[in-house]
């Protein structure tokens, strides 16, 4: 999203989860940029939004093509104004009944400020976990993952010049990728109550070669209602 009027880009908006997200965002008052390969289907979603009093515009997008992503972003910016754009991909695969692997990829253009989750413009993650069936704790999980994050040149230069992000900024940046090795144990405590015991080894925290490595321990609580 961007700007006070809240403009949102929804990829895969022609059907399924993407369509549902676009309709919900429009109901919440956002102007929605609908992006997918099938413009005919997008036209139907745009008509639904318009009939409900919302604002939407369709844009052609093939997320497997970097040129298509850039062309779509330029078209959205031309129509709605400055927009921060990017994409994410999550993949999970069961290897056995008790063991799975997963990977995640994320990217954004890095020219506009982030204000959600964390400050990164590129992230790659790979890991796996075991369920607790083997030790009679079927709802528990024991896992390990590796994450490597980066920020784009514009973002680096901003921080090097003393700029402040919502998490980063110490007046100087000796840039390097931020690499994280993480292990975790998800503990089912009672009904919908879970605790996550987490240990992270972080090299170049905040993308700064002059910092770290550091060891971060944490405990998180999750409740399902």
N, C-alpha and C positions, 0 to 999 in steps of 0.2 A: 504494500500500500504506500501511497505517497500523498503529501499535501493535506490541507485542512479538509478538503472535500472527500478524501479517502477514495483513491483510485486503486483498484486491485486487478492484477493480471491472473487469469486462471487458465492453466494449460490443460489440454485434454477436456475442454469444456463442452464438447459436443455430446457427451453421453456419460453415464455412470456417475462415479464420485465427483469428477470434474464439473459435470452439469449441476449436481446437487449443491456443490460448493458455490458455484456462480449464482444460483438462485437464492441461496441463503445470504450471500454477501450483498446482493441487490436488495433483498428485504431489509437488511440492516442499514441501508442508505448509501452504500458504496457505488460508485460508477465502475462498471466491470468491463475489462478488456477480455473478450472471449478468444482464446487461441487454440487452434487445432488444425489438422490437415484438411478436414472436410468442411468447407465453408457453407455448404447447403444445410448440413445439420446444425452448424452454429447459428445460421439465420433463424432456425426454429427456436433455439434457446433465447436468442436476442428478442424475438417476438414475444415469448412468454414473459420476459423481464419487462418489456415495454408495456404489455397489457396490464401488468401489475403496478405500473407507474414508475418503474425503475429506468436506469440508463445503462445501455450496453452497446458495444461495438465489436464486430467480428474481425479477426486478423488471422491470416494463414501462417501456420507454424509447423515445422518438422523438427522436433527436439533432437533428432539424431544428426542434424546439420548445424554447424556453428554459424554458417552464413545465414541460414534461415532464422536462427535465434537473433542475430544482430539486425537483420532486416525487419523482423517483427518488432523488436524493441524500438527501432527508429520510427516505425509507423505508429506505435503506441504513444511515444513521446510527442510526435507531431500532432496527434489527435488530442491527447489529454494533458500534455505538459511533461515536466521531468518525472521520470519513473525509475525506481530501482528495480532491476530485473535479475532473474537467475533461475536455477532449476535444482531439483534434488532427486535422488534415486535411492531406493532402499530395496535390498534383496535378501531373502532368507531361504535357506535350503536345509531340510532335514537329511542327515546322513544315515543315522540310525534312529530308533525309537527314542533314544535318550540323548542324542547328540545332534546339534545343528550348527551351521556356520552362517554368517551374515556379512554383508558389506553395504556401505553407504557412500554415496558421492554427492557433493554439493558444490555449486559454483554461482557467483554473482559478479556483476561488472565492476564493482569496487570503486566506482566514482561518486557514489552517494552514501551518506552516513547510514550505518546500521543502528537500529535501536530495538533489537529483539534477540534474545538467547545469548549470542556471543558475537565478538567482532572477528569474523573470518570471511574471506572472499573465495576460498577454495578449501575443500576438505575431502579426505579419503579415509575410510575406516574399514578394517577387516577384523573379524574375530569369530569366536565360537563359544558355546557353553554346553554344559551337561545338566540334565535334569537330576533331581535328587532321588529318583527311583532306586538307584543302586544302594543308597543308605537309608531307605525307607522314609524319605522326605519328598514325595512326588511333586510337590508344588515349589520346592526350592530349586535354585539354579546356581551353578558355579561356572564362572566364565573368565575369559581374558580377551582383550582387544587392543589393537594398535591403531592410533589415529595420527594423521599428519595434516596440519593446517597451514594455510598461507594467506597473505594479503597481497593485493595487486599494487603495481608501481605507484599509482595515484595515492593510494592509501598509505603506502610506505613514506612517500615524500611529505604527505601531510603531517605524519607523526614525527618525521625527522626535523621538520621546521617548527616543532613545538606544539602542534595541534593536539586537541584533546578529543578522544572518542568517549562513548558512555562507559567504557571499561579501560581503554588504553590511553597512554600519554604520560611520559615522564620527562619530556623535554629533549630527549635524544634517542635515536634508534640505530643500533648496529644490527641490521636485519638478518634473520635466518628463519627457516621454517620452524614452527612449533610442533614438536613430536611428543606423543603421549603413549605410554604403555600402561594399560589399566587392567586390574583384576578386580573381580567383584563376587560377592555371594548374596543372592536374593533369598531372604529368609521369610517363610510364611509363618507368621506368629499366631494369628487367630482369625478365622472367618475371612473377611476382606482386608485384614491388616498385614502388611508386608514391610520388612526392613531390608535396606540394601547396605551392606558393608563394603566399602569401596577403598581401593588403594591405587593412586596414580603416581607414576614417575614421569615428570615433565622436563623435557630438554628445551631450552630457549623459550621460557615462558614469556608471553606477550610479544613473541617474534623478535626477541632481543638476545643476541649472542652473548652480551655482557651479563645476562641473568641466568640463574639455574646451574645445574639441574636442581629441581626441588621434588620432595616427596609429599604428597597431599593425601591425608586420610579423611574419610567422611562417613557419616551414617545418615541415610535418608529414610523417610517413612512414607509409605503409600497406602491409601485407604480406598477400597472399592465400596461404593454404596449400592 
